[in-house]
Amino acid sequence: MAKMYYEKKRSFKYAFIFLLPGLALLITFIIIPFLSAFYLSFTNQRLITRLPTKFIGLANYKKMLGDDLFWKGLANIFKFVVIVVPFQTVFALALALLVNKRINFTKFFRTVYFMPTVTTMVVVAVVWTFLYNPEGLINLFLQKISFGAWQPVDFIKNENWAFPAIMFMSIWQGVGFQMLIFLAGLQEIPISLYEAATIDGANNWQKFRRITLPQLRNTTAFVIISTTILAFRLFDQVKVMTDGGPNGATYTVVLHIFNMGFRRQYIGYASALTVVFFLLVLAISIVQRFVLREEREVS
């Protein structure tokens, strides 16, 4: 009994040692900044000012209720999440199924599909800004396949096209990461399951529906939750390509926080926006985790 207690205590010690670096990063870059933002949200703190910081209670949160730009940005980001997350997840699974097959040049295709993910978003946004130009390759391609019927559109400056254009570019840039996760999940599925299904006379669709999808439940849950969190952080491509325009069509909450905090230097108000947005994303992630877990248990 004493030996078991000693082994358990030693295992706990080693586990804590291995957890320490990650815990230190979590505290340094998430917990402390959040607590700092929470404190500043109750003050009138400015970025650069000679005036002393004052405690103003819930004034920043009350101001948020009447902030039309905040609500517009929140509506846009929800629209972005609702469209991008399902499409990116489906495309990622399709690509993973494709590159998981034993065909020639599989490694080449895996590299090509994953390359946009490791490219800096700023670089990707600049390249796609040129592609979306009225004289860019996308308009040229659409003109060619429509035999001249397509009229060139400035996607970035068009209020109806700007946000869909950013969505399409974001799906293209991020799908490689989800593909890699799905690919890892696919390679963990025992080949014996497919062999048994083949003997039983199952076709490819039945194998996918009865074997592949159920075996990928945990992977799919992780992909959906992580993609949702990344989608809510939409900022880089909007900042580079449209800066929230035209006419607020691509305005987001993170861009609003940036503008309030660094352009207008309202650090207190920007902190209140950050706290509310952080708690909102956290709550959505927890709900997603709970719902997906319930589905796995029912299945």
C-alpha positions in Angstrom: 0.0 0.0 0.0 2.8 2.4 0.9 4.6 1.5 -2.3 1.5 2.3 -4.4 1.1 5.6 -2.6 4.8 6.5 -3.3 4.4 5.6 -7.0 1.3 7.7 -7.3 2.9 10.6 -5.6 6.0 10.4 -7.9 3.8 10.1 -11.0 1.9 13.2 -9.9 5.2 15.1 -9.4 6.4 14.1 -12.9 3.1 15.1 -14.4 3.2 18.5 -12.7 6.8 19.0 -14.0 5.7 18.3 -17.6 2.6 20.5 -17.1 4.6 23.4 -15.8 5.8 25.0 -19.1 2.3 24.9 -20.6 0.7 26.2 -17.4 3.2 29.0 -17.3 2.4 30.0 -20.9 -1.4 29.8 -20.1 -1.1 32.0 -17.1 1.3 34.5 -18.8 -0.6 34.9 -22.1 -4.2 34.2 -21.3 -5.1 34.4 -17.6 -3.1 37.5 -16.7 -4.1 39.5 -19.8 -7.7 38.6 -19.3 -7.6 39.7 -15.6 -5.8 42.9 -16.7 -8.5 43.6 -19.3 -11.2 42.8 -16.8 -9.8 45.4 -14.4 -9.3 48.0 -17.1 -12.8 47.6 -18.4 -14.1 49.4 -15.2 -11.8 52.4 -15.8 -11.4 55.3 -18.2 -7.9 54.2 -19.1 -6.5 55.9 -22.2 -3.5 54.7 -24.2 -1.6 58.0 -23.9 -2.8 60.6 -21.5 -1.7 62.8 -18.6 -5.0 62.5 -16.8 -5.1 59.9 -14.0 -7.1 56.7 -14.5 -10.5 56.7 -12.8 -12.8 53.9 -11.8 -16.1 54.4 -13.7 -18.0 51.2 -12.9 -20.1 49.7 -15.6 -20.0 52.8 -17.9 -18.0 51.0 -20.6 -20.5 48.1 -20.6 -23.4 50.4 -20.8 -21.7 52.3 -23.7 -21.4 48.9 -25.5 -25.2 48.4 -25.6 -25.6 51.5 -27.7 -22.5 50.9 -29.9 -23.9 50.3 -33.4 -20.4 49.4 -34.8 -20.0 46.7 -32.1 -23.4 45.1 -33.0 -22.7 45.3 -36.7 -19.3 43.6 -36.2 -20.9 40.9 -34.0 -23.5 40.2 -36.7 -20.8 40.0 -39.4 -18.7 37.6 -37.3 -21.6 35.3 -36.6 -22.4 35.3 -40.4 -18.7 34.5 -41.1 -18.7 31.6 -38.5 -22.0 30.1 -39.7 -20.8 30.0 -43.3 -17.1 29.3 -43.0 -17.0 26.6 -40.3 -19.4 24.1 -42.1 -17.8 24.7 -45.6 -14.3 24.5 -44.3 -15.0 21.3 -42.3 -16.6 19.6 -45.3 -13.9 20.6 -47.7 -11.2 19.5 -45.2 -12.8 16.1 -44.8 -13.1 15.7 -48.6 -9.4 16.6 -49.2 -8.3 14.3 -46.3 -10.2 11.4 -48.0 -8.6 12.3 -51.3 -5.0 12.4 -50.1 -5.5 9.3 -47.9 -6.0 7.2 -51.0 -3.0 5.2 -52.3 -2.4 7.1 -55.5 0.6 8.7 -57.2 1.9 12.0 -56.0 -0.1 11.8 -52.7 2.7 13.5 -50.7 2.8 16.3 -53.3 -0.9 17.0 -53.0 -0.7 16.9 -49.2 2.1 19.6 -49.3 0.2 21.7 -51.8 -3.0 21.7 -49.8 -1.2 22.5 -46.6 1.1 25.2 -47.9 -1.5 28.1 -47.6 -1.9 27.3 -43.9 1.7 27.9 -43.1 1.8 31.1 -45.1 1.4 34.3 -43.1 -2.2 35.6 -43.4 -0.9 39.1 -44.3 0.9 37.7 -47.3 -2.1 35.6 -48.4 -4.4 38.7 -48.0 -2.1 40.9 -50.1 -1.9 38.2 -52.9 -5.6 37.7 -52.9 -6.2 41.5 -53.0 -4.4 41.5 -56.4 -6.4 38.4 -57.5 -9.7 40.1 -56.7 -8.7 43.3 -58.6 -10.9 44.1 -61.6 -7.9 43.3 -63.8 -6.9 40.3 -61.7 -6.8 36.7 -62.5 -10.2 35.8 -61.0 -12.1 38.3 -63.1 -10.0 37.2 -66.2 -10.9 33.5 -65.5 -14.6 34.3 -65.0 -14.6 36.2 -68.3 -12.9 33.3 -70.1 -15.3 30.6 -68.9 -18.3 32.8 -69.5 -17.1 33.7 -73.1 -17.0 37.4 -72.2 -20.4 37.6 -70.5 -18.9 38.3 -67.1 -18.3 42.0 -66.3 -15.2 42.7 -64.2 -16.0 43.3 -60.5 -13.8 45.0 -57.9 -14.6 42.4 -55.3 -12.9 44.1 -52.4 -14.6 47.5 -52.9 -18.1 46.1 -53.7 -20.4 46.0 -50.7 -22.1 42.8 -51.9 -19.0 40.9 -52.8 -16.4 42.0 -50.2 -17.4 39.7 -47.3 -18.1 36.6 -49.5 -14.6 37.2 -51.1 -13.0 37.2 -47.7 -14.9 34.1 -46.7 -13.8 32.3 -49.8 -10.1 33.3 -49.3 -10.3 32.3 -45.6 -11.7 28.8 -46.4 -8.9 28.3 -49.0 -6.2 29.5 -46.6 -7.3 27.5 -43.5 -8.7 24.2 -45.0 -5.2 22.6 -45.0 -4.9 22.6 -41.2 -8.3 20.8 -40.8 -7.4 18.4 -43.6 -4.2 17.4 -41.7 -6.2 16.7 -38.6 -8.8 14.6 -40.5 -6.0 12.8 -42.3 -4.5 11.8 -38.9 -7.9 10.6 -37.8 -8.4 8.6 -41.0 -5.1 6.8 -40.6 -6.1 5.7 -37.1 -9.1 3.8 -38.3 -8.3 0.0 -38.3 -8.2 -1.3 -41.9 -9.8 -4.5 -40.6 -13.1 -2.6 -40.3 -13.1 -1.9 -44.0 -12.1 -5.4 -44.9 -14.9 -6.8 -42.8 -17.4 -4.4 -44.5 -16.1 -5.4 -47.9 -16.7 -9.1 -47.1 -20.3 -8.2 -46.0 -20.9 -6.5 -49.4 -20.8 -2.9 -48.3 -20.3 -0.3 -51.0 -18.0 2.8 -50.6 -20.9 5.1 -49.4 -21.9 2.6 -46.8 -18.3 2.2 -45.6 -18.0 6.0 -45.3 -21.4 6.4 -43.5 -21.1 3.4 -41.2 -17.3 3.3 -40.5 -15.5 6.5 -41.4 -17.9 9.1 -40.0 -18.5 7.3 -36.6 -14.7 6.7 -36.2 -14.1 10.4 -36.8 -16.5 11.7 -34.2 -13.8 13.0 -31.8 -11.7 14.4 -34.7 -14.8 16.2 -36.1 -15.6 17.7 -32.8 -12.1 19.0 -32.4 -12.1 20.4 -35.9 -15.4 22.2 -35.5 -14.5 23.7 -32.1 -11.0 24.9 -33.2 -12.3 26.2 -36.5 -15.1 28.1 -34.7 -12.6 29.8 -32.3 -10.3 30.7 -35.2 -13.2 32.1 -37.2 -14.3 34.4 -34.4 -10.8 35.8 -34.4 -11.2 37.2 -37.9 -9.0 40.3 -38.2 -5.8 40.0 -40.4 -7.5 39.6 -43.8 -10.1 42.2 -43.0 -7.5 44.7 -41.8 -5.3 44.2 -44.9 -7.9 43.8 -47.6 -10.8 46.1 -46.6 -10.2 47.7 -43.2 -13.9 47.0 -42.4 -15.3 48.5 -45.5 -16.9 49.1 -47.8 -19.6 50.8 -45.7 -18.9 48.4 -42.8 -19.7 45.3 -44.8 -16.7 43.5 -43.5 -16.4 45.1 -40.1 -15.7 42.7 -37.2 -15.6 42.7 -33.4 -11.8 42.2 -33.3 -11.3 45.1 -35.7 -13.6 47.3 -33.6 -11.5 46.4 -30.5 -8.3 47.4 -32.4 -9.8 50.7 -33.5 -11.1 51.6 -30.1 -7.9 50.6 -28.3 -5.2 51.8 -30.6 -6.7 54.3 -33.0 -9.0 56.1 -30.6 -6.9 55.1 -27.6 -9.9 54.1 -25.4 -8.2 51.3 -23.6 -10.9 51.0 -20.9 -13.6 50.6 -23.5 -11.6 48.3 -25.7 -10.9 46.1 -22.6 -14.7 45.9 -21.9 -15.3 44.8 -25.5 -12.5 42.2 -25.2 -14.0 40.8 -21.9 -17.5 40.4 -23.4 -16.2 38.9 -26.7 -13.9 36.5 -24.9 -16.7 35.3 -22.6 -19.0 35.0 -25.6 -16.6 32.8 -27.6 -15.8 30.7 -24.5 -19.5 30.1 -23.9 -20.1 29.1 -27.5 -17.1 26.7 -27.4 -18.4 25.1 -24.2 -21.9 24.7 -25.7 -20.4 23.1 -28.8 -18.3 20.7 -26.8 -21.4 19.7 -24.7 -23.6 19.2 -27.7 -21.0 17.3 -29.7 -20.3 15.1 -26.6 -24.0 14.4 -26.2 -24.2 13.4 -29.9 -21.3 11.0 -29.5 -22.9 9.4 -26.4 -26.2 9.0 -28.1 -24.5 7.5 -31.2 
